[in-house]
């Protein structure tokens, strides 16, 4: 390892994910000199004050090196050998999205006791500054018919400090464009080079309704002072284009990038029930940075840092979720299509997906299995399709056009058929063909029955029964997870080198045995014996529980119908407690909790993919949420209503109140709220540019220090 590599590694070690090292290297006649070092103390979590003198900067680095028992002479000797361009490249690579500690340092002082003292307006990067994320505020209410006072929470569109950004608020003044001309006058023209303010109506208030297909200018309450080495981006929240959405009308399960507006989605109503809701718009939001969320049950979704997920009481942006948080995912999606398919063709497709070799260039597709029932089913299906079976070995059978050799060369018909379904692929690339998601319920049950008869099985260990399916293809496992939800069967996805699907919940095991079953006699016989043992027994699960936050909700409903509160000190609320306490309760919300359509999964990991992708969102007007990749997500806070905040870049050195363009892209009026969240700022730190916004003239750029809503200036 070279000295240069050692130096870079030690420099990265100094950062420790939270330690930010800023260095400008200058060439001299003897060596490269380090001019500036700005260090974050990872032990205290505070950024040290900027040190003006070069020697004191070196002293600070000396102390940090000593604290971490690093060889400072070796580090500085190696740094001195570096070419300045190499050093600057290493510094650029160390830059990343800035977190809440950095934002806090720019706006407040934090004592050793974690007491926060806000910086004065002339020093704060954001003012006024809210050092926490606010999504609801506590309010008190009196239960009708009693003197009991209970605590409720009033929902707010989130604002304030977040893990990797800041949600700014909307000021109570607006300039609204009016697209409808008066008295037959021509439509007004919006010309950025010759702006006519008569096109706008000026208004103030706690809220405002944007006309259909119109837009308005607004501003933030916050005055922002951008550091000269930092750029910020203001944008909405959304999902990547490969996120799949269920069309409850047809059963289609398609990427959001291909979504049609004349469709319906599965949407959460209240705390517990999923119902079909009309999707009114699909919104393209450009290219944005992507994060990947994985749950304990193996579900996965890729989204922007600001896309909201459902906790029991609140919708929480991805960036504010913590490992271990409970979020809502689908447990029951009883939606089927109307597509019919010949039963023999369906069975053959299932057999080839589970036990077939489908990618055979220059040869024939092959089916391999030892079960007599499945072999007979395979031969019958091949004959129905008009092809022939050629035995290759004791348990392997090829599909050929005809027996024997000779004659004119033709493509293998079975290979062409597999290609029509997109399944002439290797085992690791198999998936459920799109057409099969739209099958009727009986046909879909038959398809799954045959599929599980191959690579699936039912087992009993220590008196506990479970069903499993293994495949080399994680896409196939994800597809099966979704299709089982159509029957109310919940399964865990194992993401490993050899992915698997596990059905361990006793309710789901019994449902599978009765609703789907196995196509081979041996497995089906065992499944039915298990079903008889489970029938009539109370279904319990250590995982399918309610988060502890639900206790407040349950007690509010119990009090409202004259029942006593319940006490519970554990982290989650078991089905046993729910069934014993709520059974027979004359309250719809409580009954819905017992028969809920959602599973409260646990956040296992959140990863920064380092990728920027095209992202999309769907507008659902009545419930403002939908199921994506079997996870319940919210419309972007305002995009849910067809309201879009245009992406805006805050340049290094710029100061002022941020002016936003807010568009209503729907054909109905849409409402925005003042003094609540409107958009997300995310900060990216790098080198100071040669010309910052503040350098453009003696007074800076033309929008420097702007206050109020400024129209385009030329």
Helices and strands as residue ranges (DSSP letters): H 3-15, E 25-27, E 32-34, E 40-41, E 46-47, H 54-67, H 72-81, H 84-94, H 100-107, E 108-110, E 116-118, E 126-127, E 133-142, E 149-162, E 165-177, G 197-199, E 200-204, E 207-210, E 214-225, E 230-235, E 239-240, E 244-246, E 253-255, G 256-258, E 263-269, E 273-295, E 300-303, E 308-310, E 315-317, G 318-320, E 326-330, H 343-355, E 356-357, E 366-368, H 372-384, E 388-391, E 396-400, H 413-420, G 427-429, G 434-438, H 441-455, E 456-461, E 464-470, H 474-485, E 492-494, E 500-503, H 506-515, H 521-534, E 546-547, H 550-560, E 572-573, H 575-582, H 588-594, E 598-620, E 625-628, E 631-634, G 639-641, E 643-645, E 648-650, E 655-664, E 670-673, E 677-685, G 693-695
